[in-house]
């Protein structure tokens, strides 16, 4: 994927400057922030990004100290950007919607600015960011995917592969396997690795479509052809493409509940 970082503008040459990437799909919104920061001597705007993919690349290539990040954007929303770049990336959300404030602070956002906002409000948020960075305060919170999944099941899985991002609709997933601290997601003949506990991903998926058939496997029910008994209490799930997956006793009970 080729991504254009739309602008790199140096505001100051100070080595101690707060290095910022502005991410917003609205050009006017980006211009407003640039104007607000024009005379701020200890700020350096290292990138201006018009969508989430550009933001991920900017973080990978430029390692900004702080993201000024819109929430609702095409391609990737702001929370998906944070999922991909890592939740230890300091971020100030800048949005016209107040619906996401709770979720923003669940992932330890530095601040949450509602558009339109005044210059003084932005400078106040930047001061908070400087204080957090000076304290080297950890920004990684307890994971909250499960609580979000209770509101709305996951519709797609995002996987970062260097500067590239794979977007996998959940309907195209065949099965998911636990591999130490990673999950291996099988989709359309390919396997993608994502650093995430299997239990966390399970909690985010629609339980009517995906079932934990084994401590190491989650199955998309649409891929199931049949379940065969191999021996007493030993079963295997056979998928339409011929793949065989182990089924535990508790996993078989869960399967029966869904397919009876």
N, C-alpha and C positions, 0 to 999 in steps of 0.2 A: 504494500500500500504506500503510495506516495502522498505525503502530507506537506502542505505549505504552511510554514509559520509566517503569518501575514506581515508582521512588522517586528523589528528589533530596534528599540530606541533607547539610547543611553541618556539618562537624566543627570547623572553625576558620575564622576570618575572615582569616587570614594570607594576604597576596598571594603569598607564596613557598611556599604549601602544595603538596604533591604531589597533583595532581588525578587521582582514580582512578575508573574505571568497573568495577563488579563484574558479571561475566557468568557465570551458572550457572543451569541449568534446575531445580535443586533449591533450594527456598526455605530449607530448613534450612542448606544450605551457605552461602547468601548471609548468613543471620543470624549464623552462626559468624564469618565474616570481619568483619561489621559490629561484632560484640561485641569481637573482637580489636583493632579499630582505634578503639574508642570513646574512649579516653583519649590517643590519639596526636595531639599538638597540631599537627603540621605535615602532616597528611593531610586532604584534603577528598574525600569520596565524592560525586561529581557525578551518578552514575547507577547504578541497579541494573537489570539486564536479565535476562530469563528465557529468551531464545533468541538465536540469531545475528542474526536480522533486527533485533531491538531494538538489538543491539550495533553493527551497522553504522550505524544511525540515530543512536545516541548519539555515535559518533565523528564523524559528519558534523555534527551540531548542536552538540556540546559540546567537541570536541577535547580529550579527556582526555590527561594526560601519560602515563598507564599503564593498561593493561587487566589485570585479574585474570580470567583466561579459562579456563573449563572446555573440555575437548576434545570429549567425546561429548555432543552436545546434539541435540534434534530440529531439523528444518528446515535448519540449517547447523551444521556442526561447527566447532570452534575454528580449525582450519587454514584452512577456507574463509572464516571471518571475516577472518583476516589477509590472505588473498589479495585480498579485496574492499576492505579499508580501506587496504592498503598495507603492505609489509613493513618500512617504516621506523617503524611504530607500535610503541613499546616494549610488551612483553607479558610477564607472568608466567603460565605455564600452571598451573592448579590442577585436578588430576584424580586419580581413584582408580586410574588405569592407568599402569603404567610402560612400556608398549609404545611410546609415542610420544616418549620422551625424546630419542632420536637426531634424529628429525625436528624436534623443537622447537629443538634447538641448531643444526641446519642453517639454520634461519631466524633465528638469533641471538636467541632468547628470552633475556630477562634471567635467568630462573630457571625451575625446574620443580618444583612442590611436589606431593608425593603425599599424598592424603587418607588418613587423618586426619593433620594436622600440628599442631604446637604454635605458640602465639602467637610465641614467640621465633624460630621458623623463618621465619614470615611477615615479621617485622620485619627479619630479616637480608636477605631478598629485597628488601624495600623500600629498604634501604640500598644494595644493589647498583644498583637502579634510579636512585636519587638520584645516585650516583657516575657512572653512564653519562650521565645527562642533564646533569650539571655539566660533564663532559668534552666534551659534544656529540658523543659517539661515534656514528659512523654505524652504523645497525642493519641496513641493507639488505645481504644476503649475495649471493654468487653464486647464480644460480637453480638449484633442485634438482628441478624438476618431472620432468625426464627420468629421474633416478634413481628417483623415486617411481613413475613409469610402468612401470619394469621390474618392479616388484612387483605392481602392479595397474593395468590400463588405466583411463583416465578414464571415468567413467560419466555425468557431467554437466558442463556449462560454466557458470560463474557470471559474470555481467556486471553491473557496477554502473552505474546510470544516475542520478546524483545520489543521493538518499536511497533510491531504489528498487533492487531487485535482481531481475534476470532469471535464472531457473534453467532451462537448456536441456538436456534429456536428449540424449546424443549420438546416439541413434537417430532424433531428429527433425531432425538437421542434414542439409542437402542437400549443401552444399559450403562451403569456407572459402577466402577470398581474402586474400592479403597486400596491405596498403595502408600503405606506409611503416612506422611503428612500431606499427601496429595490424593486427588481423585483422578482416575482415568475415565474419561467420558468417550464412549464409543458412539460415533455418529457418521453415517454415510460412508462406511468403510474406513474411517480414520479414527485414530485415538489421540485425544488431546489431554494433556496433563494440566491440572489446576491445583494450586496450593490452597487446600480447603479441607476441613474434616468432612467425612462422609455424612455424619449425623447432622451437621449444619446444612449441607445441601439438601438432605432428605427433608428437613423441616421447612425448607423454602419451596419445595415442589408440591404440586397438587396431589394429595393422597388418594384421590380417585383414579389417577392416571399412573402413578408411580408407587411401587411397593418394595419394601425392604425384604427380599427373599432370603437373605443370608447376612451374616454380620459384615461381609465384605462386598455385597452386591445390592444395587437398586435396579429394578427392572421396569421398563416402560411396558405396561400391560398390552399395548397395541402390538407389540412385537412377539408376544407369547403365542406359540402354536399349540403346545400341550405340556403337561407335566407327567414324567414317567417315574414309576417306582423301580428302583434298582435293587434294593434290598430292604429289610425291615427298617423303617424310618429313614431311609436314604432315598432321596428323590433328586431329579434333575429337571430343570426347565429347558425345553427345546424351543428355540426361536425360529421364526419363519425362514431365516437365512441359514439354519443348521447349527448355529451357535448353541452350546450347552453350558448352562450355569448351575452351580449347586444350589439346592434349596434346603434350608434348615427346617427343623420341626416347627419352630415359631413362624418362620417365613411361609411355610405351607399353610399354616392356620390363617395368616393374613391374606394369602392368596385366595383361600376358600371363601373368606368373607366378601371379597371383591368380585369373584366370578361365579358365585353360587346363583 
